[in-house]
Amino acid sequence: MTSPKVARTLSAEAGNQVASDPLLSVSPRHLIDMQRIHAISARASSMVEQIRGRLLAPESRKVAPVFSTAQVAALCGVDKPHVNYRVTKGDLPSGKLTPNGGKREFSLTEARIWARTYRKDKMRPRGQPALCIAVANFKGGVSKTTSAMILAQGLSMRGHRVLAIDIDPQGSLTTLHGILPETEVSEDMTIAPLCHGASDDITPAIRSTYWDGIDLVAAAPFLFSAEFALPARQMSDSSVRFWDVLNQGLESVRDLYDVIIIDTPPSLSYVTINGLWAADGVVVPVPPSGLDFASSAQFWALLSDLGASLDEQEPEDARKAFDFLHILLSRVDHTDTASPAVRQWIQATYGEYVLPVEIPKTSVTSNKAAEFATVYDIQKYEGAVKTYKRALDAYDRFVDLVEESLVEAWRARRAAV
């Protein structure tokens, strides 16, 4: 009788590629313990740091764009000759002439001064507090953070003073401001002190950014602890209204800003609830895909159930109501054959809440996202001008539509006084 060892040898000599017992040839199995997870985390953080260093070199910090005379004119709603004429009067910033060609360029700060001068009818009325907008969706990958950043940049360019609040522990909005959540954000720069009950004022968390007109409350992974802190406070003190912590923390700054924009986590969490209940208006980005549409239905179902539950704990005159609600069609791929049908579903479902603009999925937006930037950060686009303009026009229209809702809300509130 041939032994198993000899049989395996004969089999190999006959051309069988399995020359040894598979069980004996397998390498020892290594379990993925927390030490290995930590090593992966360290490598990932190091790579992000290297990428940012290359993309933002040499100063390793983002820099706001400059604006041409034509761009300033567009922001002010006038023509280019008018801007040139107004410069000669000397009552507004005159910008600087470029060394080559003598073209006039304006800094972001200067462009904002021009915008506030020419757009007074759209500015926050005296005596009215800042309006707060939450950008929300319970599903990731829908351009939620990009929409929040675009909204903050676009409104600031139009003259508004904006406070951007990142309450997503992933810190994507923080990253878009050129700040690394893992290494450059401390607890006092976030809403964590509010959630833990160490503070009732968001002011100490506010930091200036590279973009004039936008201040930031950052986020970092440790913000996950807020998900445990908020219910724990509620359990230890029944008077704590866990859903109203952020809203109350904003009271001290509502007169300092025109608009407050909150980027929420892609889930229904205690922190997300705080973002929504602090908001006067909500923007929900929804790509026209079947899965995203189905996810949006879950968003409304959960929000409705939660809202009804929290309303029962409030006096009738203090129950939650929003000034406006907008569905934004985002990441629209016109080459996707299923997209038109889903757009019809979205329109039929949400009707008047759907903004009359579609944000296209283009190489411009994807390339800028890879560079921790948006289309408003672009100083000079290297690709097709037509593609860039298509994306820019859509975002401009989005910002204009939201600004109209802000102006209407301010007017309605002033009329109600």
VEXDREN-2710 file (C-alpha; in Angstrom, 1 decimal):
% VEXDREN-2710
k/r/px/py/pz
1/MET/0.0/0.0/0.0
2/THR/1.4/3.4/-1.1
3/SER/1.8/5.9/1.8
4/PRO/0.0/9.3/1.4
5/LYS/3.4/11.0/1.2
6/VAL/4.6/8.8/-1.7
7/ALA/1.2/9.2/-3.4
8/ARG/1.5/13.0/-3.3
9/THR/5.0/12.7/-4.7
10/LEU/3.9/10.5/-7.6
11/SER/0.9/12.8/-8.3
12/ALA/3.3/15.8/-8.5
13/GLU/5.6/13.9/-10.9
14/ALA/2.5/13.1/-13.0
15/GLY/1.8/16.8/-13.6
16/ASN/-0.5/17.5/-10.7
17/GLN/0.2/21.1/-9.5
18/VAL/-0.8/20.3/-5.9
19/ALA/2.5/19.0/-4.7
20/SER/1.8/19.1/-1.0
21/ASP/-1.0/19.0/1.5
22/PRO/-2.8/22.4/1.2
23/LEU/-3.4/22.4/4.9
24/LEU/0.4/22.3/5.4
25/SER/1.2/25.0/2.9
26/VAL/-1.1/27.8/4.2
27/SER/0.7/30.6/6.1
28/PRO/-0.1/31.1/9.7
29/ARG/-3.3/33.1/10.1
30/HIS/-3.0/36.5/11.7
31/LEU/-6.0/38.0/13.3
32/ILE/-6.7/41.7/12.8
33/ASP/-6.4/43.0/16.3
34/MET/-6.6/46.6/17.5
35/GLN/-2.8/46.9/17.2
36/ARG/-3.0/46.2/13.5
37/ILE/-6.0/48.5/13.1
38/HIS/-3.9/51.2/14.8
39/ALA/-1.1/50.6/12.3
40/ILE/-3.6/51.0/9.4
41/SER/-4.9/54.2/11.0
42/ALA/-1.4/55.6/11.3
43/ARG/-0.6/54.8/7.6
44/ALA/-3.8/56.3/6.4
45/SER/-3.3/59.5/8.5
46/SER/0.3/59.8/7.2
47/MET/-0.8/59.4/3.6
48/VAL/-3.5/62.1/3.9
49/GLU/-0.9/64.4/5.4
50/GLN/1.5/63.7/2.5
51/ILE/-1.3/64.3/-0.1
52/ARG/-2.3/67.5/1.5
53/GLY/1.3/68.7/1.7
54/ARG/1.7/68.1/-2.0
55/LEU/-1.7/69.6/-3.0
56/LEU/-1.4/72.7/-0.8
57/ALA/2.3/73.3/-1.1
58/PRO/4.3/75.5/-0.5
59/GLU/2.4/77.0/2.4
60/SER/0.4/73.8/3.3
61/ARG/-2.6/75.9/3.8
62/LYS/-5.5/76.7/1.4
63/VAL/-5.6/80.2/-0.1
64/ALA/-8.7/82.0/-1.2
65/PRO/-9.0/82.9/-4.9
66/VAL/-8.8/86.4/-6.3
67/PHE/-11.5/87.9/-8.5
68/SER/-11.5/89.6/-11.9
69/THR/-13.4/92.8/-12.6
70/ALA/-15.9/90.7/-14.5
71/GLN/-16.4/88.4/-11.5
72/VAL/-16.9/91.3/-9.1
73/ALA/-19.4/92.8/-11.6
74/ALA/-21.4/89.5/-11.7
75/LEU/-21.5/89.4/-7.9
76/CYS/-22.8/92.9/-7.7
77/GLY/-25.3/92.5/-10.6
78/VAL/-23.7/95.3/-12.7
79/ASP/-21.6/95.3/-15.8
80/LYS/-17.8/95.5/-16.0
81/PRO/-17.7/99.2/-17.2
82/HIS/-19.7/100.2/-14.2
83/VAL/-17.1/98.5/-11.9
84/ASN/-14.3/100.3/-13.7
85/TYR/-16.2/103.6/-13.3
86/ARG/-16.9/103.1/-9.6
87/VAL/-13.2/102.3/-9.0
88/THR/-12.4/105.9/-10.2
89/LYS/-14.6/107.3/-7.4
90/GLY/-12.3/105.8/-4.8
91/ASP/-15.1/104.9/-2.3
92/LEU/-14.7/101.1/-2.8
93/PRO/-11.6/98.8/-2.9
94/SER/-9.8/99.3/-6.1
95/GLY/-8.0/96.0/-6.2
96/LYS/-4.6/95.6/-7.8
97/LEU/-3.4/95.7/-11.4
98/THR/-1.5/92.6/-12.5
99/PRO/2.1/93.1/-13.6
100/ASN/1.3/91.5/-17.0
101/GLY/-1.5/93.1/-19.0
102/GLY/-2.7/95.4/-16.3
103/LYS/-5.8/93.5/-15.5
104/ARG/-7.4/94.4/-12.2
105/GLU/-7.8/91.7/-9.5
106/PHE/-9.7/91.9/-6.3
107/SER/-9.1/89.9/-3.1
108/LEU/-12.0/88.0/-1.6
109/THR/-12.2/90.5/1.2
110/GLU/-12.5/93.4/-1.4
111/ALA/-15.0/91.4/-3.5
112/ARG/-17.2/90.9/-0.4
113/ILE/-17.2/94.6/0.4
114/TRP/-18.4/95.3/-3.2
115/ALA/-21.1/92.7/-2.8
116/ARG/-22.4/94.0/0.5
117/THR/-22.6/97.5/-1.0
118/TYR/-24.5/96.5/-4.1
119/ARG/-26.7/93.8/-2.6
120/LYS/-28.1/95.6/0.5
121/ASP/-31.6/94.4/-0.2
122/LYS/-30.4/90.8/0.3
123/MET/-28.5/91.3/3.5
124/ARG/-29.7/90.3/6.9
125/PRO/-32.1/93.1/8.2
126/ARG/-31.0/94.9/11.3
127/GLY/-32.4/93.3/14.4
128/GLN/-32.9/89.9/12.7
129/PRO/-30.8/87.0/14.0
130/ALA/-28.8/84.7/11.8
131/LEU/-30.7/82.0/10.0
132/CYS/-29.4/78.4/10.3
133/ILE/-29.3/75.8/7.5
134/ALA/-28.7/72.1/8.1
135/VAL/-27.5/70.1/5.1
136/ALA/-28.6/66.6/5.8
137/ASN/-29.1/63.1/4.4
138/PHE/-28.9/59.8/6.2
139/LYS/-26.9/58.3/3.3
140/GLY/-23.3/59.1/2.4
141/GLY/-21.9/59.9/-1.0
142/VAL/-24.6/62.3/-2.0
143/SER/-22.5/65.5/-2.0
144/LYS/-23.8/66.6/1.4
145/THR/-20.5/68.1/2.6
146/THR/-19.6/69.6/-0.8
147/SER/-23.1/71.3/-0.9
148/ALA/-22.5/72.7/2.6
149/MET/-19.1/74.1/1.6
150/ILE/-20.4/75.5/-1.6
151/LEU/-23.3/77.2/0.2
152/ALA/-20.9/78.7/2.8
153/GLN/-18.5/80.0/0.1
154/GLY/-21.2/81.2/-2.2
155/LEU/-23.1/83.1/0.4
156/SER/-20.0/84.7/1.8
157/MET/-19.0/85.8/-1.7
158/ARG/-22.4/87.5/-1.9
159/GLY/-21.6/89.5/1.2
160/HIS/-23.0/87.3/4.0
161/ARG/-21.0/86.5/7.1
162/VAL/-21.1/82.7/7.5
163/LEU/-20.5/80.4/10.4
164/ALA/-19.9/76.8/9.2
165/ILE/-20.4/74.1/11.8
166/ASP/-19.1/70.6/11.1
167/ILE/-20.8/68.1/13.4
168/ASP/-19.9/65.0/11.4
169/PRO/-17.1/63.0/13.3
170/GLN/-15.5/62.2/9.9
171/GLY/-14.7/66.0/9.7
172/SER/-15.1/66.3/5.9
173/LEU/-16.2/69.9/6.0
174/THR/-13.2/70.6/8.3
175/THR/-10.9/69.0/5.7
176/LEU/-12.3/71.1/2.9
177/HIS/-11.2/74.1/5.0
178/GLY/-7.7/72.8/4.8
179/ILE/-7.6/71.5/8.4
180/LEU/-6.8/67.8/9.2
181/PRO/-9.3/66.5/11.8
182/GLU/-7.0/63.8/13.1
183/THR/-4.0/66.0/13.9
184/GLU/-5.1/69.7/13.9
185/VAL/-8.4/69.7/15.8
186/SER/-8.7/69.8/19.5
187/GLU/-11.9/69.2/21.6
188/ASP/-12.3/72.9/22.3
189/MET/-12.6/73.6/18.5
190/THR/-15.7/71.4/18.2
191/ILE/-19.2/71.1/19.7
192/ALA/-18.0/68.4/22.1
193/PRO/-18.0/70.8/25.1
194/LEU/-21.6/71.6/24.4
195/CYS/-22.6/67.9/24.1
196/HIS/-20.7/66.9/27.3
197/GLY/-22.2/69.8/29.3
198/ALA/-18.9/71.5/29.9
199/SER/-20.1/74.7/28.1
200/ASP/-23.4/76.2/27.0
201/ASP/-21.8/78.6/24.5
202/ILE/-20.3/77.7/21.1
203/THR/-18.2/80.9/20.9
204/PRO/-14.9/79.4/22.2
205/ALA/-15.0/76.8/19.5
206/ILE/-15.1/79.2/16.6
207/ARG/-12.0/79.7/14.5
208/SER/-11.3/81.9/11.4
209/THR/-10.5/80.2/8.1
210/TYR/-8.6/80.8/4.9
211/TRP/-11.8/82.1/3.4
212/ASP/-12.8/85.6/4.4
213/GLY/-16.4/85.7/5.6
214/ILE/-16.4/82.1/6.9
215/ASP/-15.7/81.0/10.4
216/LEU/-15.6/77.4/11.4
217/VAL/-16.5/75.1/14.2
218/ALA/-14.5/72.0/13.4
219/ALA/-15.1/68.3/13.8
220/ALA/-12.9/65.3/14.5
221/PRO/-13.3/61.5/15.1
222/PHE/-13.4/62.0/18.9
223/LEU/-16.8/63.7/18.4
224/PHE/-18.3/60.2/18.3
225/SER/-18.2/60.4/22.1
226/ALA/-21.1/62.9/21.9
227/GLU/-23.4/60.1/20.8
228/PHE/-23.0/58.7/24.3
229/ALA/-22.7/62.0/26.2
230/LEU/-26.0/63.4/25.1
231/PRO/-28.3/60.5/26.2
232/ALA/-26.2/60.1/29.4
233/ARG/-26.9/63.7/30.3
234/GLN/-30.6/63.1/29.6
235/MET/-30.6/60.1/31.9
236/SER/-28.9/61.8/34.8
237/ASP/-30.8/65.0/34.5
238/SER/-34.4/64.9/33.1
239/SER/-34.4/68.7/32.5
240/VAL/-31.8/68.3/29.8
241/ARG/-33.3/68.6/26.3
242/PHE/-30.8/66.5/24.4
243/TRP/-32.1/67.6/21.0
244/ASP/-31.7/71.4/21.8
245/VAL/-28.1/71.5/23.1
246/LEU/-26.6/72.9/19.9
247/ASN/-29.5/75.3/19.3
248/GLN/-29.0/76.8/22.8
249/GLY/-25.3/77.0/22.2
250/LEU/-25.8/79.2/19.2
251/GLU/-27.8/81.9/21.0
252/SER/-24.7/84.0/21.7
253/VAL/-23.6/84.2/18.1
254/ARG/-26.8/84.7/16.2
255/ASP/-26.2/88.5/16.0
256/LEU/-22.6/88.0/14.8
257/TYR/-23.4/86.1/11.6
258/ASP/-25.9/86.3/8.8
259/VAL/-26.1/82.6/8.1
260/ILE/-25.1/79.5/10.0
261/ILE/-24.5/76.3/8.0
262/ILE/-24.4/72.9/9.7
263/ASP/-23.0/69.8/8.0
264/THR/-24.6/66.8/9.6
265/PRO/-23.5/63.1/9.9
266/PRO/-24.9/60.7/7.3
267/SER/-27.1/59.0/10.0
268/LEU/-29.9/59.7/12.4
269/SER/-27.9/60.2/15.5
270/TYR/-28.2/62.4/18.6
271/VAL/-25.8/64.9/17.0
272/THR/-27.7/64.9/13.7
273/ILE/-30.9/65.6/15.7
274/ASN/-29.2/68.6/17.3
275/GLY/-28.2/69.9/13.8
276/LEU/-31.7/69.6/12.4
277/TRP/-33.4/71.1/15.5
278/ALA/-31.1/74.0/15.4
279/ALA/-31.9/74.7/11.8
280/ASP/-34.4/77.2/10.3
281/GLY/-34.1/75.6/6.9
282/VAL/-33.0/72.2/5.6
283/VAL/-31.2/71.3/2.3
284/VAL/-31.3/67.6/1.4
285/PRO/-29.0/66.6/-1.6
286/VAL/-30.4/63.5/-3.4
287/PRO/-28.7/62.0/-6.5
288/PRO/-31.1/60.6/-9.1
289/SER/-30.4/56.9/-8.4
290/GLY/-32.8/54.3/-7.2
291/LEU/-30.9/53.5/-3.9
292/ASP/-30.5/57.2/-3.1
293/PHE/-34.2/57.8/-3.7
294/ALA/-35.2/54.9/-1.5
295/SER/-32.8/56.2/1.2
296/SER/-34.4/59.6/1.1
297/ALA/-37.8/58.0/1.8
298/GLN/-36.3/56.5/5.0
299/PHE/-34.9/59.9/5.9
300/TRP/-38.4/61.5/5.9
301/ALA/-40.0/58.5/7.7
302/LEU/-37.5/58.6/10.5
303/LEU/-37.5/62.4/10.8
304/SER/-41.3/62.4/10.9
305/ASP/-41.5/59.8/13.7
306/LEU/-38.8/61.6/15.7
307/GLY/-40.3/65.0/15.2
308/ALA/-43.7/63.8/16.4
309/SER/-42.2/62.3/19.5
310/LEU/-40.2/65.4/20.4
311/ASP/-43.2/67.7/19.7
312/GLU/-45.1/65.9/22.4
313/GLN/-42.5/67.2/24.9
314/GLU/-42.9/70.8/23.8
315/PRO/-45.6/73.4/24.3
316/GLU/-47.7/73.8/21.1
317/ASP/-46.2/77.2/20.3
318/ALA/-42.7/75.8/20.5
319/ARG/-43.0/72.8/18.3
320/LYS/-40.4/72.4/15.5
321/ALA/-41.1/74.1/12.2
322/PHE/-38.8/75.0/9.4
323/ASP/-38.9/78.2/7.3
324/PHE/-37.9/76.3/4.2
325/LEU/-37.0/72.9/2.9
326/HIS/-35.1/72.2/-0.3
327/ILE/-34.4/69.0/-2.2
328/LEU/-31.3/69.4/-4.3
329/LEU/-30.7/67.1/-7.2
330/SER/-27.0/66.3/-6.9
331/ARG/-24.4/64.3/-8.8
332/VAL/-26.7/64.1/-11.9
333/ASP/-25.1/61.9/-14.5
334/HIS/-26.8/62.7/-17.8
335/THR/-25.2/59.6/-19.4
336/ASP/-27.0/57.3/-16.9
337/THR/-30.1/55.9/-18.7
338/ALA/-31.9/55.4/-15.4
339/SER/-31.4/58.9/-14.3
340/PRO/-34.4/60.5/-16.1
341/ALA/-36.8/58.1/-14.6
342/VAL/-35.5/58.6/-11.0
343/ARG/-35.6/62.4/-11.5
344/GLN/-39.3/62.0/-12.4
345/TRP/-39.9/60.0/-9.2
346/ILE/-38.1/62.7/-7.1
347/GLN/-40.1/65.5/-8.8
348/ALA/-43.4/63.6/-8.3
349/THR/-42.7/62.8/-4.7
350/TYR/-41.2/66.1/-3.5
351/GLY/-42.9/68.6/-5.9
352/GLU/-42.5/72.2/-4.8
353/TYR/-39.6/71.3/-2.5
354/VAL/-37.3/70.4/-5.4
355/LEU/-35.0/73.2/-6.3
356/PRO/-35.1/74.1/-10.0
357/VAL/-31.5/73.3/-10.6
358/GLU/-29.4/70.1/-11.0
359/ILE/-25.8/69.8/-9.9
360/PRO/-24.0/67.8/-12.7
361/LYS/-21.6/65.1/-12.0
362/THR/-18.5/66.4/-13.9
363/SER/-14.8/65.9/-13.9
364/VAL/-14.5/69.4/-12.4
365/THR/-16.3/68.4/-9.2
366/SER/-14.6/65.1/-8.9
367/ASN/-11.1/66.5/-9.5
368/LYS/-11.6/69.3/-7.0
369/ALA/-12.9/66.9/-4.4
370/ALA/-9.7/64.9/-4.8
371/GLU/-7.8/68.1/-4.0
372/PHE/-9.8/69.0/-0.9
373/ALA/-11.4/71.9/-2.8
374/THR/-14.6/73.0/-4.6
375/VAL/-15.2/74.8/-7.8
376/TYR/-15.1/78.1/-5.9
377/ASP/-11.5/77.4/-4.9
378/ILE/-10.4/77.2/-8.6
379/GLN/-8.2/80.1/-9.7
380/LYS/-7.6/78.7/-13.2
381/TYR/-9.2/75.6/-14.5
382/GLU/-6.9/73.5/-16.7
383/GLY/-9.7/71.4/-18.4
384/ALA/-12.5/72.2/-20.7
385/VAL/-13.9/75.7/-20.0
386/LYS/-17.4/74.6/-21.0
387/THR/-17.4/71.8/-18.4
388/TYR/-16.2/74.1/-15.7
389/LYS/-18.8/76.7/-16.5
390/ARG/-21.6/74.1/-16.5
391/ALA/-20.6/73.1/-12.9
392/LEU/-20.1/76.7/-11.8
393/ASP/-23.4/77.9/-13.2
394/ALA/-25.3/75.1/-11.4
395/TYR/-23.7/75.9/-8.1
396/ASP/-24.2/79.6/-8.5
397/ARG/-27.9/79.0/-9.2
398/PHE/-28.1/76.7/-6.1
399/VAL/-26.7/79.4/-3.9
400/ASP/-28.9/82.1/-5.4
401/LEU/-32.0/80.0/-4.8
402/VAL/-31.1/79.3/-1.1
403/GLU/-30.4/83.0/-0.7
404/GLU/-33.8/83.8/-1.9
405/SER/-35.3/81.6/0.8
406/LEU/-33.2/83.3/3.4
407/VAL/-34.4/86.8/2.3
408/GLU/-38.0/85.6/2.3
409/ALA/-37.6/84.2/5.8
410/TRP/-36.1/87.4/7.1
411/ARG/-38.9/89.5/5.5
412/ALA/-41.6/87.2/6.9
413/ARG/-40.1/87.3/10.4
414/ARG/-39.8/91.1/10.3
415/ALA/-43.4/91.4/9.1
416/ALA/-44.6/89.2/12.0
417/VAL/-43.0/91.4/14.6
END
